[in-house]
Amino acid sequence: MIGLLLGFVPSALSLVSGNTISVSGTAISGWTGVWTVTLACGLGGFLFGAIWALVFRALAIASER
């Protein structure tokens, strides 16, 4: 949820101020760019959380032994 919020707010504010969102040198205008950045940040946040969940699970299993 935080990743989605961190993606949506800055990109929506960028759209409102009249800027064009650029991803790898490709300009994505309008709400398509906002949702692209939101999806990318949300996916990144999900993967970050999933990796840390695996790390903490591995630590819990290791500490039981």
C-alpha positions as CSV (number, residue, x, y, z in Angstrom):
1,M,0.0,0.0,0.0
2,I,2.8,2.4,0.8
3,G,4.5,1.7,-2.6
4,L,1.2,2.5,-4.3
5,L,0.9,5.7,-2.4
6,L,4.5,6.7,-3.1
7,G,3.9,6.1,-6.7
8,F,0.6,7.8,-7.1
9,V,1.1,11.0,-5.2
10,P,4.2,12.3,-6.9
11,S,3.2,11.3,-10.3
12,A,-0.3,12.8,-9.9
13,L,1.2,16.0,-8.7
14,S,3.6,16.0,-11.6
15,L,0.7,15.6,-14.0
16,V,-1.2,18.5,-12.4
17,S,1.8,20.7,-12.7
18,G,2.0,20.0,-16.4
19,N,5.1,17.8,-16.6
20,T,5.4,14.7,-18.7
21,I,6.4,11.5,-17.0
22,S,9.5,9.8,-18.7
23,V,10.2,6.2,-18.2
24,S,13.6,5.0,-19.7
25,G,13.5,8.0,-22.1
26,T,10.0,7.3,-23.3
27,A,7.5,10.0,-22.6
28,I,4.2,8.8,-21.1
29,S,1.6,11.6,-20.9
30,G,-1.6,11.8,-19.0
31,W,-3.1,9.4,-16.6
32,T,-1.4,6.5,-18.3
33,G,1.9,7.7,-17.0
34,V,0.5,8.2,-13.5
35,W,-0.8,4.6,-13.4
36,T,2.4,3.2,-14.9
37,V,4.5,4.8,-12.2
38,T,1.9,3.8,-9.5
39,L,2.0,0.2,-10.7
40,A,5.8,0.1,-10.9
41,C,6.2,1.5,-7.3
42,G,3.4,-0.8,-6.0
43,L,5.1,-3.9,-7.5
44,G,8.5,-2.8,-6.2
45,G,7.0,-2.3,-2.7
46,F,5.4,-5.7,-2.8
47,L,8.6,-7.4,-3.9
48,F,10.5,-5.6,-1.2
49,G,8.0,-6.7,1.4
50,A,8.0,-10.3,0.2
51,I,11.8,-10.5,0.3
52,W,12.0,-9.2,3.8
53,A,9.2,-11.6,4.9
54,L,11.3,-14.5,3.6
55,V,14.3,-13.2,5.4
56,F,12.5,-12.9,8.7
57,R,10.9,-16.3,8.2
58,A,14.3,-17.8,7.6
59,L,15.6,-16.1,10.8
60,A,12.7,-17.5,12.8
61,I,13.4,-21.0,11.5
62,A,17.1,-20.7,12.2
63,S,16.5,-19.4,15.7
64,E,14.3,-22.4,16.6
65,R,17.2,-24.8,16.2
